[in-house]
Amino acid sequence: MDDLQRKAARYLRQQGDLFSEEYYFEENPIASDAGEHLSLDEWRERVENCTKCPLSQTRTKAVFGGGDPQADLLFIGEAPGEQEDLQGVPFVGRAGKLLDKILAAIELRREDVYIANILKCRPPKNRTPHADEIEQCEPYLQRQIELIQPKLIICLGLTAAKTLLRVEYTLRQMRGEVYNYHGVDLIVTYHPAALLRNPNLKKAAWEDFQKVQEYYL
C-alpha cells in the first residue's frame, strides 16, 4: 500500500468512527455523461436529440457543425439563423455565402475547415443567446474542439469570443491578439453578418484573414 492509499484508508476510518460505517459516493456527473468515448458523428446524434433547453422546442433542426473533422482551422459563430435552422447546416445564409467568399480569397474551401456555433439551435428571431442557453450548449462545442484538435480557432463575432475567452471586452479590443484556449491558438474577428451590415468593417476583417493565411496555411 502506497502513501496515498494509506492516507485514504486513514481518512475513511476516521469518517467511519465519527459518523457511520456507511459511505456514500456521489457519482461523477462528468464521467457519467461526458461521452468521452463518443465519436464526432455520435456527438452529432446526441446534439440532434438534445432537449436541455427550451430552444429544442422551437428549432426545426439542430445545427451541429460541418466541414473537415480533422481541420486545422475551426470557425465558431454565435448561433444558427433562419436558413441554418431549416437546413441543419451552419453558415448557409447570406453571412455564410460571404464567409465562403472570404475563404476562397485565402485559397480555402468550406470543406477544408470546420464551422460550428456556440449554440446548436436557433434563438427566436435570431436574438442574442441567453447565458443559460450557452451554459447548456457549450459542453457540446468544447467536446467538438477536443475531437477536431484544430491548430487555430477563429471566433466570428463578439458572442463567440466572450464565451470562449470569458472576457468583457469589445471586439475591437480583442482583435489583433493571439489567445490561448486550452492549448489552441485563438483569434477574434468580425462575424460575416456584421460585415454585411457595415461594409466599412471589411478591411479590418480582411487583415485578420490575411494573418490567418500567413501564419497558419
Long-range contacts (C-beta under 8 A, 24 or more apart in sequence): 34-139, 34-143, 35-143, 38-143, 39-147, 40-69, 40-144, 40-147, 40-148, 43-140, 43-143, 43-144, 43-147, 46-140, 47-120, 47-140, 50-120, 50-121, 50-140, 52-136, 52-137, 53-121, 53-132, 53-133, 53-136, 53-137, 55-119, 55-121, 55-122, 55-123, 55-133, 56-121, 58-121, 58-122, 58-124, 59-85, 59-121, 59-122, 60-85, 60-86, 60-88, 60-122, 61-85, 61-86, 61-87, 61-88, 62-88, 62-120, 62-121, 63-88, 63-89, 63-90, 63-117, 63-120, 63-121, 63-122, 64-88, 64-116, 64-120, 64-140, 65-90, 65-114, 65-115, 65-116, 65-117, 65-144, 66-90, 66-110, 66-114, 66-115, 67-110, 67-111, 67-112, 67-113, 67-114, 67-115, 68-111, 68-112, 68-113, 68-114, 69-114, 69-147, 69-148, 70-148, 70-149, 71-112, 71-113, 71-114, 71-148, 71-150, 72-113, 72-150, 72-151, 72-152, 72-216, 72-217, 73-108, 73-112, 73-113, 73-114, 73-150, 73-151, 73-152, 73-154, 73-212, 73-216, 74-113, 74-114, 74-115, 74-116, 74-144, 74-145, 74-148, 74-150, 74-152, 74-153, 74-154, 75-99, 75-113, 75-114, 75-115, 75-116, 75-153, 75-154, 75-156, 76-115, 76-116, 76-117, 76-118, 76-141, 76-153, 76-154, 76-155, 76-156, 76-160, 76-164, 77-115, 77-116, 77-117, 77-118, 77-156, 77-157, 77-160, 77-191, 78-117, 78-118, 78-119, 78-128, 78-129, 78-156, 78-157, 78-159, 78-160, 78-191, 79-117, 79-118, 79-119, 79-121, 79-122, 79-123, 79-126, 79-129, 79-159, 80-117, 80-119, 80-120, 80-121, 80-122, 81-122, 81-126, 81-193, 82-122, 82-126, 84-122, 85-121, 85-122, 90-115, 90-116, 90-117, 91-115, 91-192, 94-193, 94-196, 95-191, 95-192, 95-193, 95-196, 96-192, 98-192, 98-195, 98-196, 99-156, 99-192, 102-192, 102-205, 102-206, 102-209, 105-206, 105-209, 106-209, 106-210, 106-212, 106-213, 106-217, 107-213, 107-217, 108-217, 114-144, 114-148, 114-150, 116-141, 116-144, 117-141, 117-160, 118-159, 118-160, 118-163, 128-159, 129-159, 134-163, 138-163, 145-181, 145-182, 145-184, 149-184, 150-184, 151-184, 151-185, 151-216, 152-184, 152-185, 152-186, 152-187, 152-212, 152-216, 153-181, 153-184, 153-185, 153-186, 153-187, 154-186, 154-187, 154-188, 154-189, 154-212, 155-186, 155-187, 155-188, 155-189, 156-189, 156-190, 156-191, 156-192, 157-190, 157-191, 157-193, 157-194, 158-191, 160-188, 160-191, 161-188, 175-204, 175-208, 176-208, 185-216, 187-211, 187-212
